[in-house]
Every structure is written in structure tokens, then in C-alpha cells.
């Protein structure tokens, strides 16, 4: 069975500081990896995804994540955060033949302080 | 273009009652999935429908059911409501079942069972 572990439930950070949100997964088969962001009282928005190819994927707002197969990780990073990045971040996995079914982690609350 | 729309946005029900939640996918999307997000946790997969047929089911009791209509909209029904059914119910749509196609989420229906 697949599972996703987000190692930090809350990450407080000051504005313009770097941040890393950690995600580990377990699966016996190849997986596809996603990061979603949820702003207060809103639905989920896709931030970035890894399907194949380059293990480093980037989003349009400065986030990046690196797929590490040997460590079964897909950590999310940003070199300099903004107040507007304050949100809940969810790591998720899916696998071939299960389009539409995502297994989510528990979420990490990123709180950016001025 | 309109995104995934869900109704109602908030509702309060009493234990033992029944609830119907509705979802309209993005135009052209034939796949609809439902997720339950309990406060403080990541979303849990409930159902996926594609071309009006159930294509996947999560670990939820038979009190939960769903269907998809010819126009690809969907309903989630929950019978004999329990206090533990209180959650945000998210609907998501995508063009098909292929993993990697972006899954778009609605803003959810907040269900409170008292």
C-alpha cells in the first residue's frame, strides 16, 4: 500500500528566509508525485508535479521539488519566502492506472512571519 | 472559464440524516473524484467516476455513494450521518483517468453533523 508522510506539521519561518517542507512516500511500484497548496477557506491548487524525466521540478512562483528515488523523498523548497506563501501544503502520490486517485500526506502548515 | 463548482458551500445536518453534495466539473472534463478532508488532516479519496461509471473507491462505508450524470456533473450521497462525517468534501475533475493530467479541485462543501 502507498503512504505519504509529511515530517513537519507546522513550519514557522521569517519572510525572505529559505524553507524546506519534507515529504517521504512508501510504495512498491513507480509513483507520480505532487505538491498541492491550500490557502485558507479555499480548495487545493496544484503547485508542481513529477511524472518522469528530470528529477527537479519547478513551479511558476519560485518553489521547486526534487524527486529522490533512493530516499523515497520529494521535498519542497523555496529560497526566499513571502508572506503570501502562508498556507497549508500537501504532498500526494498516485500511480499508473489510478488517475484521479491521490494519496495525500497530513499536510504542513507554512507560516511566514514579517 | 468556470472552475470546479460545488454546492452547497456550507451545511449543517443532524445525526442520522442524509446529505447530497453536488459538483460540476470544468467544461470538457469527464473524470470526477470525491475526497473527504477532516480538519487537520489531508484529503482522503472516496470515489472516482469516469464516463458515468465508478472507476475507483476508497475505504469508506457503504453509507457513502455517488453517481455521475450524462453532463458529467456528480453527486455524493451520505446516509445515516455520523458526527465523524463532519468534514470538508472536495470534488476534483480532470480530462481523463490518465495519471499526470492535472486534477483541479473545487473549494469544497463544509459539512457539520450535530
Interface residues (C-beta under 8 A of the other chain):
Chain A: X4 X6 X32 X36 X41 X42 X43 X44 X45 X46 X49 X51 X90 X92 X94 X95 X96 X97 X98 X99 X100 X101 X102 X103 X104 X105 X106 X107
Chain B: X4 X31 X33 X35 X40 X41 X42 X43 X44 X45 X48 X50 X55 X56 X58 X90 X92 X94 X96 X97 X98 X99 X100 X101 X102 X103 X104 X105 X106 X107 X108
